[in-house]
Amino acid sequence: MEEIQVDNAEEAFRVAIERGSDSGCLGRQCLAVDRLDHGLQVSEDCLAVTHSVSGNSISEASIQSLLPLGMNCGIGYYEITIHYSHAHCGIVVIGLAHQGYPNNKQPGARKYSCGYRSDDGRKAHNNGDSIPYSDSYTAGDIVGCGYCKRTKQVWFTKNGKHLGPACTFPTQVVIDHLYPTIGIEHSSISVNFDHSTTAWSPSEAISEERQFILKDVRNVELGAHDPTPELVASYLLHSGYKKTFESFKSMNPLQSDSLLRNATSKREPKGGQESGSEGDDVKVNEVLSSKLKERNEVVQSIIDGNIEAAMEAAEKHFPSVKETIWPILISQLIIEETRKGNLKKAIAVASDPLGNTSSGPHTLVSKAMGLLAYKDPKTSPLSSLLEQSQRRRTAGSVNAVILSDLKFYPESVIESLLKHIIAIPLVAKKCYFPIAPE
């Protein structure tokens, strides 16, 4: 591994940025080199560090990770492999500390830090004296450090074995991010932040912590009013399921029209005043319900595969959206005619002016026409277009355009909620940094 050797911190950080963009270091977990000092040399991939000193140089040094300890369900973990440690004066201290920890102090030697020493197996925490903890470790050993955000407990591992709890940060101390911190003297180590390749797997700890989280979720009180009926009703209204909506509402009287209004309407309040009166509720529900039959006619025709009937109904009841929805309906009509084997009609449909733009066929129409390039469309790479699910996607797209034109949200609150549930882990992974390097 090529090492970065620089004269000052500013130069080190510049080198890391430049090489990080090439090697993939920047933007994922690795060792930080913006404060290199005291004889530290970092590898090109920023995942290994060597310490050597001579003369009157200060021997004690430490290095932190670029990003906070990655969390999965509140569990963080990383490992180091000791490649070399001087027999007489080599020391490695693995641990955690706050950001900006002094780079001439080992973790555990200052407040809000914890460390496990290689020379004697002792642990130090929060600026306290070191006390016995476990065995010492040296070249060839793999040592890990874990943290539970809920309990604020830190533990260590050695060669795949859990060594037990080491320390607990005071509950009154709020530290949003703890950073992997390694003290190193006359030694060489590499760091591993990828849980899938660590000697000790944190999967069991993560699973246990996930159960605590799920328990808390299950214990959440919905309050005196259960919003579920309104959520279901808003979905049925949005989707245009007229008969199902009416049947559901007859069996589940809606307790709050305002919730239903808030779940469906995006009408702007007049005069800067927030809407919310009973009259507003009635007006919104009247508009939504009055168009339910017409929307149902369009949606159901698409689901049944009768696209020409859907076009006729849409043109009759919602003429203002014709230009927007026509390419969607034309593409579905091409699909339906291809399904029936009417290729000549499919080609004729594709020539509809509203299915084309100034630069050529609409994207949706072009995709549907792709089916015509195959001798047997049902076995082609585009065969999914012939499935029933495609009709439902088309119906949903057309319905969303109509709802937007009526000044309603294009999706129900329950659909939005599901999207948020799916998105939260993805967003959290980006915000709190991936466990494995990308």
Secondary structure, 3 states (H helix, E strand, C coil): CCEECCCCHHHHHHHHHHHHHHHCCCCCCCECCCCCCCCEEEECCCCEEEECCCCCCCCCCEEEECCCCCCECCEEEEEEEEEEECCCCCEEEEEEECCCCCCCCCCCCCCCEEEEECCCCEEEECCCCCEECCCCCCCCCEEEEEEECCCCEEEEEECCEEEEEEEECCCCCCCCCCEEEEEEECEEEEEECCHHHCCCCCHHHHHHHHHHHHHHHHCCCCCCCCCHHHHHHHHHHHHCCHHHHHHHHHHCCCCCHHHHHHHHECCCCHHHCCCCCHHHHHHHHHHHHHCHHHHHHHHHHHHCCCHHHHHHHHHHHCHHHHHHHHHHHHHHHHHHHHHHCCHHHHHHHHCCHHHEECCEECHHHHHHHHHHHCCCHHHCCCHHHHCHHHHHHHHHHHHHHHHHHCCECCCCHHHHHHHHHHHHHHHHHHHCCCCCCC
